[in-house]
Amino acid sequence: MIRIARPAAVLLSLVVLTPALHAQDADTASIATEALPLEPGRSLEFTASEGTWMSLDVSPDGSTIAFDLLGDLYTMPIGGGRATRITEGMAVDVQPRFSPDGQKLVFVSDRSGREQVWTLDLATGDTTEVTSGRGADVYSPEWAPDGEYLVVPKTGQQGGLYLIHTDGGSGVRMVEAEGGIFMNGPAFGADDRYLWYAQRQGRHAYNNIFPIYQVMRYDRDTGLSQAMTSRVGSAIRPALSPDGRWLTYGSRSDGETGLRIRDLTTGDERWLAYPIQRDDQESVAPMDALPGYSFTPDSRAVILAFGGRLWRVPVDGSGQTEIPFQADVDLDLGPRLDFD
């Protein structure tokens, strides 16, 4: 059941625009317009065993990792190995997240001409556009626990966190971004009453003074949000363990970004992995302030990308194990822009 607050009631990305619909007769054909006819002019092929700014997720059964690499989505066994590419073309597809039943992925793609939220059926390969329009940017979508709705951060005058059905539509704004507040990285834990996310004042400013972000928790019963961190180095990209015990988030200290972990039963907190991937706090964070990562279903480890590699990091702090991968990259590129 979906709960609405009761008181309130990668490299250079290349864009593919969908061609205009064919005119039905000669009269309409004369006024039909063509979209930008960007055709591939080159291709790039190699096998990658490293990657930069890779967002990933672990399937609900714990068997599969989905990740993005150079604008395409891949899946592979959680133990590592050869990855299977599941999207292709000049569109940039990023930030995959598994549905609660493991049958679909939600991701962000510019295949329609602007970044929008899409879903992909893993059995058929069919994709569905969930959001549309040009009035707001979208980031780091997350599944609601029922698998029928998505939580989508949006920017703009009507910015905030939106609850949108997977069939599409304008959705319902759950958390309003008042006073120029910017939100990203939504996450659910074991108790779906609460939605966790990261928040900052404004989307971008020169010469930022830390802290910039803090982790917030929205109560879907009361409609109130509460700050859950107060770190000088900010707090970004929260994640909750399936058993409800652990909270992780990114933070910066001494110029390096690391992953913090908090025991929600005791309040004890420590570094889980430090340093990790450099964050993107000072910019507009077009793919969130930190790449997506995931707990394993048994809540015993976190899977994340940093240093060009994929890693399994146990929550007990016992060390880090690399998850090796090989991905056959085959990128279509636009024509070379050589001129005098």
N, C-alpha and C positions, 0 to 999 in steps of 0.2 A: 504494500500500500504506500502511495506517495503522500508525504506529509508536507503541507504548506503551513507557514507560521499562522497560527490561529488569530493572534492579535492583529495582524496585518491583513486577515481574512483569508650552410653546409657548403658549401661552394656557391658559386653564382647560381641563383635559381632562374630557370627559364619558364616562361608562362605559356600555357596552351589555352587558347580561347576556342570555345565551341563554335563551329561554323553556324551561320544563320540557317534557319530552316528553309528548305526548298520551297519556292513559291508554287502555289497550286495552279496557276494559269499564267498566261502571257502578261496580263495586266499587272498582277502582283509581282511577277518576275522583274518587271521594270523598276520596281522600287525596293526590291530586296537588296540588303547590304551584306557584304562579307566581313567576317571578323578578321582579325590579324592573321594572315596566312603564314604563320611561322613554321617552316618545314625543317626537319633535321638536315644539317649540312655536313656533320662529322659524327664520329662515334668514338667512344673511349672504352677500351676493354682491358681489364686486368683482374687479378685475384687479390683481394684485400684480406689482410689479417690484423689490421689496425683501423681505427676510425676516430673521427673527431666529433664531439658534441652528439653522441648517440643516445637517444631516448629509448628505453626498453620497458618491457613488462613481462611478467611470468604468468602462464596460463593457470586457471584455477586448479587443475589437477597436478600442477607442478612439473609437467613433462616438457614444456616448450617455452622458449624465449622468443618474443617478437621484438625487433629493433629496427631503427631507421639507419640508413647509411647512404650518404650522397643523394638524398631525395627519393630513395626507394625503400620499401618495407621488405623485411626478411623474417623468416622463422627458422629455428633450429632446435635440436634437443638441448635440454638444460645443461647437460654435461659438456656441451661444445661439439665441434665438428664442422661439417660443411653446411652452410646456410642455404635455404631455398628462397629465391626472390619471389615475392607475391604481388608486387606492383612494379610497373615499368613505364617508360616514356619520359618526356621532358618535364612533366609536372613534378613538383616537389611534394613528396608525401612524408610526413613526420609525425612524431608523438603518438605511436600506437598504444592502445590499451585494450586488453581483453574484456569481453562482456562477462558477466557473472557465470554464465553457462559455458563459456569458452568457445562458443560457436561463431562469434563475430569479433571484429576489431573496430574501434573508433579511432580516427586519425584526422589530422589537418592536412589539407591539400589545396594547391592553387590551380587545379586542373580546370576549374570553371572560369578562370581569369582573375580570381582573388582568393586569398586563403579562406576556406570554409571548412566546416566540420562534415566529415563523411563517415559512413560505416562500410565495412567489407565483410561479406559472408565467406568464411573460410572454406566451406564445402564447395561452393559454386564459383567463388571469385567475383560475384556481383557486388557492385558498389552503389550506395545510395547517398545523395546529398541531403544533409540534415538542415544546415543553415544556408541562408542566401542573403542577397542585398549587399549594399556598399556603404552602409552607414556606420559600421563598427568592425573592429578587428576581433578575431577569436583566438583563444589560446588553450592549450593543455586541457582538452575535454576529459571528463571522467564519467563512468557509468554510475547511475544510481543503483542501489543494491537490488532493486526489482528487475533490472535489465531492460525495462521499457522506456526509461527516461535517461537523459544525459544532463550533467551539470557543465555549463559552458561559460567561462569568463568572457565578457565583452567589454570593449572600450567605448568611448564616445559619450554624448550627452545622456544616453540611456544606459550607461555602463553598469556593470555589476555581475553577479552570478545568476545565470538563468537556468531554469529547469525546462528542458525541451524534450518532447517525445521523439523517439527514434524515427517516426514517420515524417518529422519536420514540423514546421510552423514557427510562430514567433515566440512561443514558450511563455513562462511566467518568471518574472524577476524575483528571485528569492532574497538576495542581498543587494541593496541599492548602494551604488558607489557615490555617496554624497561628498560634495566639496572637492571634487577632483581626485578622489581616492582611486587607486589602481589595484586590481585583485588578480591573482593567478594561482595555479597549482592546487585546485580543489582535490580533496581526498576524503574518503569515508573509512571508518574503522568498524569494529565489531558492533557498535551501537549506532544504528543508522539515524538516531535522533540528532546526531551531531555531524556537521560538515566542517572540515578543517581546510584552511587555505592561507595563503600569504598575502599581505596587504602593505601598500606603501602610499604615501601622500604624493599624488601626481605620478605621471607615467615616466617622466624624465626631467632632470634638471642638471645644469652644468655645476661643477664643483660641489657634488653631493657631500653632505656631512652625515656620517654614520651615527646611529643606525638608520637604514633606509627602509627595510622590510621588517615585519614581525609576523609570527604565526597567529592566526585568529581561529576561534571556534564558534560556529554559528549553531544556535539551538533552534531546531526546526519546530519545537513545540512553543517556545516563548517568542521567537522572532528576534532574539537578542544575540549580539556578537560579543565575544570576550577575548581580550589579548591573552595568549597562552605562553608568550615568551617576552623577554625584555633584554635581549642580548645586544651589546654594543656593536658586534660584528654583523648584526641583522640575523634574521631567521627566514629561510626560503624553502620552498618545495617540500612541504610536510608529507609524511607517509605514516600510516598506522598498520601495525601488525594484525593479522586476522584474528588472533586470540585476544586482542584488546589490551595487551600489556605494554607494548612498546610504541613510542613516538620517535621518528627520526626526522631530521631537517638539516639543511645546509646552513653553514655560518662561516664567517671569515674571522681569522685571527692572525696577527703578524703578517698580513699581506697574503696569506694562503687561505683557501677554502677547504673546509672539512665537513664531515658528516657527524652530527651529534645524535646521541640516542638517550632517551629518557624512559625510565621505568615509571609508568603511569600509576602503579600501585604504591610506590614509595616516594616518588618525586626525584629519586637519584638520577644524575645526568653525567655523561662523560662523552669524550670523543670516541666514535666507533671507527672511523677511518680519517686519517689526516696526514698529508693533504690529499685532496682528490682533484676533480675537474675544476678548472677556473670558472667562477660564476660570472653572471652578466647583470649585476645589480645596477651599475651606473647607466646603462643604456635603456632603450625602450623594451628590452627583453622580448624580441619578436618570437622566440621559441622558449619562453619562460626564462627565469633567472638561473635555472639549473636543469640539466637534462633529467627526464623522467627515469625512475628506478622503481624497484619493487621488492617487497618481502616475499619469501617463499611461503607456500600455503601452510607449512607447519610452524611458521613464525620463528624459525631457528636461524635464519640467515637473511641478508639483504643482497640482492643482485643489482649491480650498478656498473656503469662505465666510467673509467678515468684512466689517464695515462695512455690513451689509445687502445686500451684493452677492456675486456669484460671480466668482472671479478665477482666471486662469492665471498661475502664477509659475514662470518657467524656473529650473532648478537652477543655471544659471551666474550668477544674480544680475543678469541684464540688465534686470529691471524687472517690472512687473505689468500684465496686460491684463485689462480687465473682460470678462466673458462676460454680455451682457445677456439677460434673460429676462422673459417675461410669462406669468403663471399665472392662469387663470380660477378664482377661489376661489368655491366654493359650499358653505358650511358649514351643516349642520343643528345647531341649538342647542336645548337643553332649554327648558322653559317658563319664562317670566319669574317670578321669585320676589318679586313685589310684595305687601306686606302692611303693615298698620298696626302 
